[in-house]
Amino acid sequence: MQISGSAFYSGLNTVQSGQRRIDQASVDIAGSSLARSRQSDAQARSNVDLPDAMVSLTTGKLEAEAGARVLKTADDVLGTLIDIRA
């Protein structure tokens, strides 16, 4: 049971980490768009690196999806253990 609990918390932490990365990337992207509307293009580009923010957004998405898969697997394993012991 301890292994399954550990896998569950690892998956949950991974989903939360991915969500934080997505949140930060979306703030950076939105800030870049706002800066572009208020400043010249040269000044806006120096504030936020938009390609890096987009990569970070995709990385966060993949990280959250991986964590969700770990959670699903931990849930399946726990269900199997309960079936075997019952």
C-alpha positions as CSV (number, residue, x, y, z in Angstrom):
1,M,0.0,0.0,0.0
2,Q,2.8,2.4,0.7
3,I,4.1,2.2,-2.8
4,S,0.7,3.0,-4.2
5,G,0.3,6.0,-1.9
6,S,3.7,7.2,-2.9
7,A,2.8,6.9,-6.6
8,F,-0.4,8.8,-5.9
9,Y,1.4,11.7,-4.2
10,S,4.1,11.8,-6.9
11,G,1.4,12.0,-9.6
12,L,-0.5,14.7,-7.7
13,N,2.7,16.7,-7.2
14,T,3.5,16.4,-10.9
15,V,0.1,17.7,-11.9
16,Q,0.4,20.6,-9.5
17,S,3.9,21.4,-10.8
18,G,2.6,21.3,-14.4
19,Q,-0.2,23.6,-13.4
20,R,2.2,26.1,-11.8
21,R,4.3,26.1,-15.0
22,I,1.2,26.7,-17.1
23,D,0.1,29.5,-14.9
24,Q,3.4,31.3,-15.0
25,A,3.7,30.8,-18.8
26,S,0.2,32.2,-19.4
27,V,1.0,35.2,-17.2
28,D,4.2,35.8,-19.2
29,I,2.3,35.5,-22.5
30,A,-0.5,37.8,-21.4
31,G,2.0,40.3,-20.0
32,S,3.9,40.2,-23.3
33,S,0.7,40.9,-25.3
34,L,-0.2,43.8,-22.9
35,A,3.4,45.2,-23.2
36,R,3.2,45.0,-27.0
37,S,0.0,47.1,-27.0
38,R,1.6,49.7,-24.8
39,Q,5.2,49.8,-26.0
40,S,7.0,49.6,-29.3
41,D,7.9,46.1,-30.5
42,A,11.5,46.4,-29.6
43,Q,10.8,47.2,-26.0
44,A,8.2,44.5,-25.7
45,R,10.5,41.8,-27.0
46,S,13.1,42.7,-24.4
47,N,10.7,42.1,-21.5
48,V,9.5,38.6,-22.2
49,D,10.8,35.9,-24.5
50,L,7.6,34.7,-26.1
51,P,9.0,31.5,-27.7
52,D,10.3,30.4,-24.3
53,A,7.0,31.1,-22.7
54,M,5.2,29.1,-25.4
55,V,7.6,26.2,-24.8
56,S,7.1,26.4,-21.1
57,L,3.3,26.3,-21.6
58,T,3.6,23.1,-23.7
59,T,6.0,21.6,-21.1
60,G,3.5,22.4,-18.3
61,K,0.8,20.7,-20.3
62,L,2.9,17.6,-20.9
63,E,3.9,17.5,-17.2
64,A,0.3,17.7,-16.1
65,E,-0.7,15.0,-18.5
66,A,2.1,12.7,-17.3
67,G,1.1,13.3,-13.6
68,A,-2.5,12.4,-14.5
69,R,-1.3,9.2,-16.1
70,V,0.6,8.4,-12.9
71,L,-2.5,9.1,-10.8
72,K,-4.6,6.8,-13.1
73,T,-2.0,4.0,-12.8
74,A,-1.8,4.3,-9.0
75,D,-5.6,4.2,-8.9
76,D,-5.7,1.0,-11.1
77,V,-3.0,-0.6,-9.0
78,L,-4.8,0.1,-5.8
79,G,-8.0,-1.3,-7.2
80,T,-6.1,-4.5,-8.3
81,L,-4.6,-4.9,-4.8
82,I,-8.0,-4.5,-3.2
83,D,-9.4,-7.2,-5.6
84,I,-6.6,-9.6,-4.8
85,R,-6.8,-9.2,-1.0
86,A,-10.7,-9.3,-0.8
